Amino acid sequence: MILIVNVCKEKLHYYEFIKPIEEILKKNEIKFVTKHYKDISKSDLKECEKIIICGTSLRDNQFLNDLDKFDWITIETKQILGICAGMQIIGLHCGGKLKNKAEIGYYTESFKNFLGLNGDHEVYHLHNNYIEFKDNFAVLGYGDIVQAVKYRNLYGVLFHPEVRNKDLIVNFCNL
């Protein structure tokens, strides 16, 4: 079972950032449960096989004030995929620095064999922030700023694969 972590403060944002991921998993008959980050228990973390931390809207950054709610990231041994805000949370917990740069729309980015992406692919950006990573992260997607990383069991993408590149989510779940 996949644990989908909702980081949205506004309930309406669920329909843009969480529900599309749930639909991808349903279509591929992958079992999941969705929880808001403030409601995740040790039992939730124990019972899941993998974790996806979703993104949220440009102005919804409450999660940055609650980073202690994600302390489990650095001790969890299960594979975790962070999407946009999720990648920022992972990066901050692993010593990265939060930087500002807004990118909205479709961009062509280059990838090095990252969850089924290799070479140039068009991806959808919707973010105000990005992470400047420490050297311990393998950068597997790049453009003007880092788009995809892997470090141990942690995977991160700054773009939104639930909009374009949906196979990336399925590939992660099937690792």
N, C-alpha and C positions, 0 to 999 in steps of 0.2 A: 504494500500500500504506500502511496505517495502522500506526504503531508504538504499541502499547499499553505503557505504562510501569507496572509493578507496583511499588508502594512498600511492600508488606506485608513485615514482618519474619517473621511466622508463616506457614508454608506453608498452613495450613488456611484462612487468610483469603482466599486466592486464590478459593475457591469462592463467597464472598459478594460480593467486590468486583471481581474480574477476569473470572471465567467468565461472569457475566451480560452483560458488555460484549462478550465474544467471541461469545456466542450471538446477540446483536443484530446484530453484523456478519455472522456466518455466514448468518443468516436473510435478510439483505439483499444477500447475495453481494458483500460488501466484503472485499477481501483485507487481511490483517493479520498481524503478527508480535508476540508478546508477549515482553518482556524485563524482568528485574528491573533497577531503576535502577543497581545496582552493576555490572551487566554490559553497559551500553550503550556501544557503541563509536562512533567518528566515522563509521565505515562505516554503522552502523545509522541514524544521523541523516541521512546523505547519501542513503541509498536510499529512505527513506520519503517519502510525500507530505504527511502530516499526523501529529500526535502527540496521543495522549490519555494524560494522567497521571491514574491512578485514585486512588480513595480507599482507606481502610483502617479498621480497627476503632478504637473509642474509646481503647483503651489502647496502641495500636501507633503510637508517635510516633518511632521510631528515625530516620526520615527527617529529622527536625528537627536531628539531630546530624550529618547528612551533606549539608547544603545545598550544599556545594562540588561534590558529584556532579551538581548541576543547573545549573552555571554556563553551560551551553550555552543555557539559556532566553533570556537577554538578547541573545545573538548570533544565534540561530536565526531565519531569516526565514520558515520554514514555519508554518502555522497550528497552534496548540497549544490544546487544551482541557484545563483542569485541573478535576477533579471532587473536591470536598471537600478532602482533603489536597493534591491537585494544585493547587487554587485557592490554598491556603495557601502552597505552594511558590512559585508564580508571584508572588503578592503580596509575599512576603518578598524575592524576587530583584529586585523593582521598587520597593523602598523602603517597602512597607507595614509595619504593626506587628501582631504577633500578640497577640490578646486572647482571654480565656477567657469562654466562655458555652456551656453544654451545652444542646443542643436535640435531642430525640429524638421521632420520630413524624411524623404528617402535619400540615402547616401550609398555609394558603392564603397565597400570596405574589402580588405584582403585578409584571408584566413589561412592558417597552417594546420590543416587537418583537425579542426575543432568540432566535435560532435556532429560530424557529417558535412561541415563546411570546409571547403578547400579551394583556394584561389579567390577570385573576386566575386562578391555577391552583393546584391542590393538589399539593404536592411532599413528598418524604420527606427528613427531616432525621435525621442521625446524626453529631453532631460535638460536641467539647468546646471547639474553638477557632474563631475567625474572624479575618479580616484587616480592619484599619482601613486603607483605601486612601488613597493620595495623590490629589490632584485630577486627575492625568493620566488616570485610569481613568474610562471612561464607565460609570456605574451603570445597568444595564438591568434589574435585578431587585431588589426591595426588600421588606422587612418590618421587623421590629425591627432587623435588621442586614442588611448587603449580601448579596444572594443570587446575583447574576449581574453580571459585569463584562466589559468589552472594552477592550483597550488594544493598538493596532496589530494584530499578528497573534495576540494572546493573548486567549483566552476563559476565563472561570472561572465555575464554579457551586459554591456551598457545599452544595447539596442533592445527592441521588443520583438522577440521571435513569435509571440502570439499574434502579431499582425502580419508579418512576413517571415518565412523560414520556420514554419510550424514543425517541420520534421526534426528540428534541433531539440525541441521539447520531448518528442517521442524517443529520439536517440538517447537523450539523457536518461529517461525512464528505463530504457532497455539495456543500459550499461551492465 
